Amino acid sequence: METVTGIGGFFFRARDPAALAQWYADNLGVSLTPTSYDHQPWCQQAGPTAFHPFPADTDYFQQHWMLNFRVANLDAMIAQLRGAGISIEVDPESYPNGRFARLSDPEGNPIQLWQPQAQPEVAKN
């Protein structure tokens, strides 16, 4: 069976698309979409991606979607965002799959940051 190899884009509506795109670039490092084929779009690092539909009546987030970004160092990202005056809620619990924090972009869209739990090295024979 053929399968997809990852997420190739995430498209959503915004009241001020240019300003919101700039916010993501300035605060989360998601570079702006190039305006020509001479430049490369933002490339994410390889890693796990959860793809999980939630029940329509979930209280976990209010909109129809929530974006989850993987981060290498959650504490550093939290400090960076707070330094920029951005409110962020850190989940105090550490889960078997890692640590989490939540924030919203300037238009109120929910964002979750995830620092995956380091996986133990597998011994090779």
C-alpha positions as CSV (number, residue, x, y, z in Angstrom):
1,M,0.0,0.0,0.0
2,E,1.2,3.5,-0.8
3,T,1.2,5.9,2.1
4,V,1.8,9.6,2.5
5,T,5.2,10.6,3.7
6,G,4.3,13.6,5.8
7,I,2.3,16.8,5.9
8,G,3.1,19.0,2.9
9,G,1.2,22.1,4.0
10,F,-1.2,23.5,6.6
11,F,-3.7,26.0,5.2
12,F,-6.2,28.0,7.3
13,R,-8.2,31.2,7.1
14,A,-7.0,34.3,8.9
15,R,-8.3,37.9,9.3
16,D,-4.9,39.3,8.5
17,P,-2.9,36.5,6.7
18,A,0.3,38.6,6.2
19,A,0.5,39.7,9.8
20,L,-0.2,36.2,11.1
21,A,2.4,34.6,8.8
22,Q,4.9,37.1,10.1
23,W,4.0,36.3,13.7
24,Y,4.7,32.6,13.1
25,A,8.0,33.5,11.5
26,D,9.1,35.9,14.2
27,N,8.0,33.8,17.2
28,L,8.1,30.2,16.1
29,G,10.6,30.2,13.3
30,V,8.1,29.0,10.6
31,S,9.5,31.0,7.7
32,L,7.2,32.8,5.3
33,T,6.0,30.9,2.2
34,P,8.3,31.9,-0.7
35,T,6.8,34.1,-3.4
36,S,8.9,32.5,-6.1
37,Y,10.3,29.0,-6.9
38,D,13.8,30.4,-6.4
39,H,13.5,30.1,-2.6
40,Q,12.7,27.0,-0.4
41,P,9.7,26.9,1.9
42,W,10.1,26.2,5.6
43,C,11.3,22.6,6.2
44,Q,10.5,20.8,9.3
45,Q,12.9,18.3,10.9
46,A,12.1,14.7,10.6
47,G,10.3,13.3,13.6
48,P,7.1,11.9,14.9
49,T,3.8,13.4,14.0
50,A,0.5,12.5,15.7
51,F,-2.5,12.5,13.4
52,H,-5.5,12.0,15.7
53,P,-9.1,13.2,15.2
54,F,-10.9,14.3,18.4
55,P,-14.6,14.0,19.2
56,A,-16.6,17.0,18.0
57,D,-17.5,17.9,21.5
58,T,-14.0,17.8,23.0
59,D,-13.0,20.4,25.6
60,Y,-9.3,20.0,24.7
61,F,-9.5,22.9,22.3
62,Q,-12.3,25.2,21.0
63,Q,-11.7,25.6,17.3
64,H,-12.0,22.9,14.7
65,W,-8.2,22.4,14.8
66,M,-5.2,22.7,16.9
67,L,-1.7,22.9,15.5
68,N,1.0,21.0,17.4
69,F,4.7,21.9,16.7
70,R,7.6,19.7,17.8
71,V,10.4,21.5,19.6
72,A,13.9,20.4,20.6
73,N,14.0,22.4,23.9
74,L,10.6,23.3,25.3
75,D,12.1,25.4,28.2
76,A,14.1,27.5,25.8
77,M,11.0,28.0,23.5
78,I,8.9,29.0,26.5
79,A,11.5,31.5,27.7
80,Q,11.7,33.0,24.1
81,L,8.0,33.3,23.8
82,R,7.5,34.8,27.2
83,G,10.4,37.2,26.5
84,A,8.3,38.4,23.5
85,G,5.3,39.0,25.7
86,I,3.4,35.9,24.6
87,S,1.3,34.1,27.2
88,I,2.0,30.4,27.4
89,E,0.6,27.7,29.6
90,V,3.0,24.9,30.5
91,D,1.6,21.5,31.3
92,P,3.3,20.6,34.6
93,E,3.1,16.9,33.9
94,S,5.7,15.0,31.9
95,Y,4.1,12.2,29.9
96,P,5.7,9.0,28.5
97,N,5.8,10.7,25.1
98,G,7.1,14.1,26.3
99,R,6.3,17.5,27.6
100,F,3.7,20.0,26.4
101,A,2.8,23.7,26.5
102,R,-0.1,25.7,25.0
103,L,-0.5,29.2,23.5
104,S,-2.6,31.0,21.0
105,D,-1.6,33.0,18.0
106,P,-2.8,36.6,17.7
107,E,-6.0,35.5,16.1
108,G,-6.8,33.1,18.9
109,N,-5.9,29.8,17.1
110,P,-4.7,27.2,19.5
111,I,-1.1,26.0,19.3
112,Q,0.5,23.2,21.3
113,L,4.3,22.8,21.6
114,W,5.6,19.3,22.2
115,Q,9.1,18.2,23.2
116,P,9.1,14.5,22.5
117,Q,10.6,12.2,25.0
118,A,14.0,11.1,24.0
119,Q,13.9,7.5,22.7
120,P,16.4,5.1,24.1
121,E,19.1,3.9,21.6
122,V,18.4,0.5,20.2
123,A,21.4,-1.9,20.4
124,K,22.5,-3.1,17.0
125,N,23.9,-6.6,16.6
